[in-house]
Amino acid sequence: MTRVLARRVVAEALGTGLLVTVVVGSGIAAAKLSPGDTGLQLLENAFATALGLAVLILMLGPVSGAHFNPVVSAVDCWLGRRSGDGLAVRELAAYVPAQVLGAIAGAVLANLMFGEEPVSWSVTQRSAEQLWIGESVATAGLILLVFSLARSGRSAAAPAAVGAYIGSAYWFTSSTSFANPAVTVGRAFSATFAGIAPGSVPAFVVFQVIGAIVGTVLLAVLYPVAGDSADEVVVPHTESGVGS
């Protein structure tokens, strides 16, 4: 692994980890601050996640592109393969494990900050057809958003737009929009408001992949040469880690 790729991998692990810390930590705080009011807890969790995600994209995007999500990285690799843009296969193979391990570490960190056991397997079952549909919709929309922004030269809007999309998708999808296999795995490590039972994880991941495929098909229809801008996803990044 080159020094540049190692730096990008660290950024992806750190970003995904801190994203899960924001999701799980704000979920724990919401449950403590607003006991018995699930709607308010979800609002607090969604608000913190939307803002935290935007900040993480701004902070780490110039280094790695701020994917923080295996399906975003996979689609980036797939779409960019003809033009030579986007992730190479070896880069994808480095990004995905870093994202997953970062997500797990982020959940452990959130648990520790709030006095929970470092690892406490979630018991929140999320296994229902409507939730799987929600995950497909949430992931398809995310893929369409980040690649359409890149293709239309509006990547500078990605931090705010992606944060806003995920924050709103907490409410308009039945699943509260995980839309991220790494984050889904990480959230299984916390038996708190934001958790998901390990047994519910595989189906969520499968439907996130389906959503990513749907989003990619929509991109092919709406933005036929989206792959030419794969290096701009989620935001532009350079070898030096300084955005253009």
N, C-alpha and C positions, 0 to 999 in steps of 0.2 A: 504494500500500500504506500503510495506517495505521501509526502508531507501535506500537500494540498488536499488530497482526498481525506487524509486523517483529520484535518481541521474541519472539513465539511461533515464528516461522520460525527465528530464530537458535537458540532452545532446541532445536528439532527437529533442526537441522543438527548442533549440538554434541552432543546426546544420541546421535544415530545414529552420529556420527563416533567418539565415545568408546566406544560399544558395540563397534564394529568394532576399535578399538584394543585393547580388552580381549580380544576373541576372537582376533585375529591375534597380538597380543603374547604372550598366555599360551600360544598354540600354539607360537610360536617358543621361548619359555622352556622349555616342556615337552619339546620335541624336544632341546634342549641339555642339560637336566638329567637326562632319562631316555632316553638314546639306546638304540634297539633294543627298547624296551618300549612298543608302541603302546597297549596297554590303560591303562597308567599315564599316558601322555601324554594320552589322551582324558579320563581322570579329572581330571587337573590342569586341562586346558582347560575342561571342563564346570564344575568347581568355581569357577574364577575367573570364568567367564561368568555363572553364577547369582548370585554375590555382586555382581559389577560391575553387572549389569542392575538388581538391586534398589536399589543405591545411586543409580544414574542416575535411576531413576523417582522416588525420594525427593527428589533434588536439583532436577530440572527439571520434574517433574510439575505443580507449582502454576502454572508459566508456560504450558505448552503442552498439558498432558494426558499428556505422555510417551508418545506413540504410537511414535515411532522406527521406523515400519513402514508402508509405503504401503498394504498391504492393511487394516491396522487403521484407517487414516485413511479409506480408501475405504468400508469397511463403516460407519464412524461417520457419514459423509456420507449414505450411502444410507438407513440406518435412521432417522436424525434428520430426514429431509426432510419427513415428514408433521407431526411435532410442532413443528418449528422449532428443535429442539435439534441438537447436534452441529455438525460442520463445514459451512460453506457451500461451494458449488462453488468459489468464488474462493479460499477458504482451503485447500481440498484442492489446488487448482492451485499454491498456494504451498508447501504442506507437502511434496509428493512430490519436486519437484526438490531441495529443501533436504535431504531425507533421503538421496537418492541421492548428491548431491555431498558431503554430510557423511561418508557411508560410504566414499567413495573417499579423501577426505582422511584419514580415520581409519586406513585401511590403509597409506597413505603414511607417516603418523606412526609407526605400529608398525614398519614396515620400517626407518625411520631410527633409531629408538631402539635397535634391535638390530644396527645396522651393515650392514643389507642395502641393496641398491639401492632408491631411492625407489619405483620401479615395477618390479616383476619379475613378469611374467605367470605365473600358476599353470599348471602342467602336470598337475595332478591331475584326471583324468577322472572325472566323476561322472555317467555316462550309462547308466542301467540301469532297467528297469521297477520293480524293488523300491525303488529310491531315490526314484523319482517318487511311488510310493504312500506312502512314508515322509513326503515333503514335504507331501502332501495331508493326511495324518493329523495331522502336527505343526501345520500351519496351521489346520486346522479346530478342533483342540483349543484353540489359543491364542485364536481368535476367540470360541469358546464360553466360555472362562474369563473373559476381560476384560469381556465384555458381561454375563455372568451375575452377576459380582461387582457391576457398576454397578447392574444392575436390582434386585438384592436388598439394596442399601444397604451393601455390604461393600467399597467401593472402597479403604478404608483398608488392607485386606489385600493389595491388588494388588502392591505392591513385593515382598513375600515370596512371594506365590503365583505371580506371573509368573516370578520368578527361579527358584523351585523347579520350576515346570513346564518351563522351557527346560533347566534343568540335568538333569532326569530324562529329558527327551526326547532329549538327546544319546545316551542309552543304549537307550531303548525303540523308537526309530525307526531304520530302516536307513540313513537319510540323515544322521544326527546332527543333525537338526532345525535347518536354517537358518530356515525358516518366515518369511522376510522378504526381499522382492525387493531392497530397498536394500542390505541386508547381503550378499546373494548377489553383487550387482554389485561391492561393495567388496572382497569376499574374492578376486575374480578378479585383483586388483592385487597379490597377494603369493604368490610361489612358495614357500610354506612349508607347515607342517603343516595349517593351517586353510584353505588355498586351494582354489579350484575353477577348473578350466580355463574360459576364456571361452566355448569352444564348448559347455560344459555348462550355462551360465547360462540360456539361453532356455527350455529344457525345465523347469528348476527353477522359474522364475518362472511359467510356465504352470500347473504343478501346484500352486504356492502359491495362485494365483488360484482354481483349482478347489477347493482346500481351504477357502479363504475363503468360497466360495459354499456349500459343504457346511455349514460352521459357521454361516452365516447362516440356512440352512434349519432347522438344528437349533434355533437360537435362536427362530425363528418358531413352532416346535412347543412348546418348553419355556417360553419367555418371550415371549408374543405381543406385548407392548408394550415390548420392550427399547429401542426407539427413543426412548421418553420419558426415558431416562436417558443418552442419548448424550453429554451434556455432562460426565458423570462418568467417561468413558473416556479413558485407562486409569485416571487419577485425576482428581478435580475440579480445575478451574483457573478463575481469575477474570481479569477485565480488568486488575487490578492486579498479577497474578502472585503473589497470596497466597492460599493454599488456604483453603477455608471450614472 
